Amino acid sequence: MPKRSLRKFLPSPSRLMRVNGLKRFGNLLERRELWHISRTSIAKATAIGLFCSMIPLPGQMFVAVFLAIKLNANVPLAFMLIFITNPITMPVIYLAAYVLGSALLGTPLLDVTAVDWLNPLSAEFLGIFPAFILGCVVIGLAGAFFGYFIADGLWRMRISQRIAERARKRLAHRRKLRS
C-alpha cells in the first residue's frame, strides 16, 4: 500500500487530539511510532479497528485507541475503522450479529422489531442480548482476523509489484544502454 495515499485519508495527530474524549490519552498520542505507516502497524490497526467496530457499546473509539497504543498499531486507522458501524450500517450489521449469535446458540429468532434498541435494560433487549453479543464478538473476531491478513497481503503485493516494476525499468535501461 502506498504510504502517500494512506496519509491523505488518515487524520493528523493534532486533528485526533481535538476529539473530546481522546484528550485523556495526552502525551501517549504524541509517540511517533503510533502514527507510523508500516505493514505491521497498518495490519494491526485494521484488526483492532474492525474488532472494536463490532463492540455494541458507547466508547468503542476509546477501546480502539487504547488497544492501538498498547499494541503499537497505527492509531488514526484504528480510530477511523470503528466508524464502519455507523447509524446507516448499524441496523444491518447488528441484525446479522443477532441472527448469527442465535444460530450459534441454537435459540429461536425473536421478533426484533419489538426490541427497543436504545433501552438496553428492556425485557425484549435482554432476551436477545446473549445471542446479540455472541454474534458481535464472532463477527468482530472474523473481521479482525481477515482484515489483518488482507491488509498485510495487500501491502506485500504492492511491494512486490514495485520491486518487479523497478526491475523491468532497470532491464529496459540496460538494454537501451547496450544498443
C-alpha positions, -999 to 999 in steps of 0.1 A, spaced: 0 0 0 14 34 -9 21 54 22 13 87 5 -22 76 -4 -29 64 31 -16 97 46 -43 116 26 -71 97 43 -58 94 79 -63 122 104 -33 140 117 -22 139 154 -35 174 160 -69 166 145 -73 135 166 -62 153 198 -92 177 192 -116 148 197 -130 154 232 -126 120 248 -92 114 233 -75 142 252 -73 118 281 -46 99 263 -25 131 264 12 125 257 7 89 247 -7 100 214 24 121 206 45 90 203 57 89 166 55 51 163 17 53 168 14 74 136 40 54 116 27 38 84 42 4 80 30 -30 70 27 -43 106 12 -12 121 -14 -9 94 -23 -46 97 -26 -44 135 -47 -12 132 -70 -29 107 -76 -58 131 -81 -35 161 -105 -12 142 -126 -40 127 -129 -58 160 -137 -26 180 -163 -15 154 -184 -45 165 -184 -36 202 -221 -26 206 -214 -1 234 -206 36 235 -169 43 238 -157 19 212 -133 47 200 -116 47 234 -111 9 233 -97 11 198 -73 39 206 -62 22 239 -55 -11 221 -37 7 193 -15 24 218 -8 -8 237 -1 -29 206 19 -1 187 -6 0 159 -14 29 137 -38 50 159 -56 70 131 -65 39 111 -78 20 141 -98 51 151 -113 55 116 -122 19 111 -146 19 141 -170 40 120 -178 10 99 -207 7 123 -225 40 119 -262 49 121 -266 38 85 -249 4 87 -257 -5 124 -291 -20 118 -279 -44 92 -247 -54 109 -264 -58 144 -293 -78 129 -267 -101 112 -249 -104 145 -281 -113 163 -290 -139 137 -255 -154 138 -254 -155 176 -289 -170 177 -278 -197 152 -247 -205 172 -266 -207 205 -294 -227 189 -321 -203 201 -351 -194 181 -352 -160 165 -373 -134 182 -391 -106 165 -366 -78 167 -390 -51 155 -404 -51 191 -370 -45 206 -362 -11 220 -325 -9 209 -320 24 227 -331 9 260 -306 -19 269 -325 -27 301 -358 -35 284 -371 -71 287 -370 -76 249 -334 -64 246 -323 -86 275 -340 -115 258 -318 -112 227 -287 -99 244 -267 -132 247 -272 -141 211 -265 -105 200 -232 -102 220 -220 -136 208 -227 -126 172 -209 -93 176 -179 -110 191 -178 -136 163 -182 -111 135 -156 -88 152 -131 -116 156 -136 -128 120 -133 -92 107 -101 -87 127 -86 -120 115 -94 -115 78 -87 -77 80 -52 -83 94 -42 -108 67 -59 -88 39 -41 -56 49 -8 -75 52 -13 -93 19 -22 -61 0 8 -44 14 31 -73 4 15 -75 -30 21 -38 -36 57 -40 -25 63 -70 -49 47 -50 -77 70 -21 -71 101 -44 -70 91 -60 -103 84 -26 -118 118 -13 -108 135 -45 -122 117 -40 -155 128 -4 -157 164 -13 -149 164 -41 -175 149 -17 -201 175 9 -192 203 -16 -195 191 -28 -229 188 8 -241 225 14 -230 237 -17 -249 221 -6 -281 
